[in-house]
Amino acid sequence: MIGRSVHENVDLVLLGDVAKTILARAKERLACAGGKLKIDEAKENCANSLDQAILAGSCTLQDATTVKRELKKAALERHSELNPFD
């Protein structure tokens, strides 16, 4: 598991409801992803959801940045689970 700094933990605690929901759904999709294309698809869907939430005013830019950072870590972890020798 990849470690987090104190600031990253604070960002996660302060994450808004919409951003938490988007991150949770993206992590669920990643858990089901069976290959690189599905991982990339889950990341793209999450990015699209974040963009829509930002445009609607339901998500702050800081929340979006936090979600993208966490999603990147989750995608790397999932990729290493699927391909432990890469």
CYANA upper distance limits for C-alpha pairs under 8 A (distance plus 0.5 A):
  1 MET  CA     77 GLU  CA      7.84
  2 ILE  CA     73 LYS  CA      7.80
  4 ARG  CA      8 GLU  CA      6.35
  4 ARG  CA      9 ASN  CA      7.02
  5 SER  CA      9 ASN  CA      6.90
  6 VAL  CA     10 VAL  CA      6.75
  7 HIS  CA     11 ASP  CA      6.66
  8 GLU  CA     12 LEU  CA      6.84
  8 GLU  CA     66 THR  CA      8.21
  9 ASN  CA     13 VAL  CA      6.84
 10 VAL  CA     14 LEU  CA      6.71
 11 ASP  CA     15 LEU  CA      6.57
 11 ASP  CA     63 ASP  CA      8.17
 11 ASP  CA     66 THR  CA      7.08
 12 LEU  CA     66 THR  CA      7.62
 15 LEU  CA     19 ALA  CA      6.84
 15 LEU  CA     20 LYS  CA      6.79
 15 LEU  CA     63 ASP  CA      6.27
 15 LEU  CA     66 THR  CA      8.35
 16 GLY  CA     20 LYS  CA      6.63
 16 GLY  CA     59 CYS  CA      7.49
 16 GLY  CA     63 ASP  CA      7.30
 17 ASP  CA     21 THR  CA      6.70
 18 VAL  CA     22 ILE  CA      6.74
 18 VAL  CA     53 ALA  CA      8.07
 18 VAL  CA     58 SER  CA      7.08
 18 VAL  CA     59 CYS  CA      6.87
 19 ALA  CA     23 LEU  CA      6.58
 19 ALA  CA     50 LEU  CA      7.96
 19 ALA  CA     59 CYS  CA      6.80
 19 ALA  CA     63 ASP  CA      6.70
 19 ALA  CA     64 ALA  CA      7.34
 19 ALA  CA     67 VAL  CA      7.24
 20 LYS  CA     24 ALA  CA      6.56
 20 LYS  CA     67 VAL  CA      8.39
 21 THR  CA     25 ARG  CA      6.69
 22 ILE  CA     26 ALA  CA      6.62
 22 ILE  CA     46 CYS  CA      7.05
 22 ILE  CA     49 SER  CA      7.47
 22 ILE  CA     50 LEU  CA      7.78
 22 ILE  CA     67 VAL  CA      8.49
 23 LEU  CA     27 LYS  CA      6.63
 23 LEU  CA     46 CYS  CA      7.90
 23 LEU  CA     67 VAL  CA      6.47
 23 LEU  CA     70 GLU  CA      8.37
 23 LEU  CA     71 LEU  CA      7.55
 24 ALA  CA     28 GLU  CA      6.75
 25 ARG  CA     29 ARG  CA      6.77
 26 ALA  CA     30 LEU  CA      6.65
 26 ALA  CA     42 ALA  CA      6.58
 26 ALA  CA     43 LYS  CA      7.54
 26 ALA  CA     45 ASN  CA      8.22
 26 ALA  CA     46 CYS  CA      6.35
 26 ALA  CA     71 LEU  CA      7.83
 27 LYS  CA     31 ALA  CA      6.61
 27 LYS  CA     71 LEU  CA      7.74
 27 LYS  CA     74 ALA  CA      7.46
 28 GLU  CA     32 CYS  CA      7.05
 29 ARG  CA     33 ALA  CA      6.63
 29 ARG  CA     39 ILE  CA      8.45
 29 ARG  CA     42 ALA  CA      6.40
 30 LEU  CA     38 LYS  CA      8.14
 30 LEU  CA     39 ILE  CA      6.32
 30 LEU  CA     42 ALA  CA      6.68
 30 LEU  CA     74 ALA  CA      8.07
 30 LEU  CA     75 ALA  CA      7.24
 30 LEU  CA     78 ARG  CA      7.32
 31 ALA  CA     78 ARG  CA      7.54
 33 ALA  CA     38 LYS  CA      5.59
 33 ALA  CA     39 ILE  CA      6.13
 33 ALA  CA     42 ALA  CA      8.35
 34 GLY  CA     38 LYS  CA      6.88
 34 GLY  CA     39 ILE  CA      8.08
 34 GLY  CA     82 LEU  CA      7.92
 35 GLY  CA     39 ILE  CA      6.76
 35 GLY  CA     79 HIS  CA      8.14
 35 GLY  CA     82 LEU  CA      7.73
 36 LYS  CA     40 ASP  CA      6.59
 36 LYS  CA     79 HIS  CA      7.62
 37 LEU  CA     41 GLU  CA      6.56
 38 LYS  CA     42 ALA  CA      6.62
 39 ILE  CA     43 LYS  CA      6.80
 39 ILE  CA     75 ALA  CA      7.02
 39 ILE  CA     78 ARG  CA      8.47
 39 ILE  CA     79 HIS  CA      8.28
 40 ASP  CA     44 GLU  CA      6.63
 41 GLU  CA     45 ASN  CA      6.63
 42 ALA  CA     46 CYS  CA      6.71
 43 LYS  CA     47 ALA  CA      6.72
 43 LYS  CA     71 LEU  CA      7.57
 43 LYS  CA     72 LYS  CA      8.46
 43 LYS  CA     75 ALA  CA      8.26
 44 GLU  CA     48 ASN  CA      6.70
 45 ASN  CA     49 SER  CA      6.70
 46 CYS  CA     50 LEU  CA      6.64
 47 ALA  CA     51 ASP  CA      6.67
 47 ALA  CA     68 LYS  CA      8.00
 48 ASN  CA     52 GLN  CA      6.77
 49 SER  CA     53 ALA  CA      6.65
 50 LEU  CA     54 ILE  CA      6.59
 50 LEU  CA     59 CYS  CA      7.87
 50 LEU  CA     64 ALA  CA      6.72
 51 ASP  CA     55 LEU  CA      6.71
 52 GLN  CA     56 ALA  CA      6.63
 53 ALA  CA     57 GLY  CA      6.62
 53 ALA  CA     58 SER  CA      5.56
 53 ALA  CA     59 CYS  CA      5.81
 54 ILE  CA     58 SER  CA      6.40
 54 ILE  CA     59 CYS  CA      5.38
 54 ILE  CA     60 THR  CA      6.69
 54 ILE  CA     61 LEU  CA      7.51
 54 ILE  CA     64 ALA  CA      8.37
 59 CYS  CA     63 ASP  CA      6.85
 59 CYS  CA     64 ALA  CA      7.35
 60 THR  CA     64 ALA  CA      6.79
 61 LEU  CA     65 THR  CA      6.62
 62 GLN  CA     66 THR  CA      6.71
 63 ASP  CA     67 VAL  CA      6.65
 64 ALA  CA     68 LYS  CA      6.59
 65 THR  CA     69 ARG  CA      6.67
 66 THR  CA     70 GLU  CA      6.69
 67 VAL  CA     71 LEU  CA      6.41
 68 LYS  CA     72 LYS  CA      6.56
 69 ARG  CA     73 LYS  CA      6.94
 70 GLU  CA     74 ALA  CA      6.65
 71 LEU  CA     75 ALA  CA      6.48
 72 LYS  CA     76 LEU  CA      6.75
 73 LYS  CA     77 GLU  CA      6.73
 74 ALA  CA     78 ARG  CA      6.62
 75 ALA  CA     79 HIS  CA      6.54
 76 LEU  CA     80 SER  CA      6.66
 77 GLU  CA     81 GLU  CA      6.71
 78 ARG  CA     82 LEU  CA      6.79
 79 HIS  CA     83 ASN  CA      6.45
 79 HIS  CA     84 PRO  CA      8.40
 80 SER  CA     84 PRO  CA      5.41
 80 SER  CA     85 PHE  CA      8.24
 80 SER  CA     86 ASP  CA      7.68
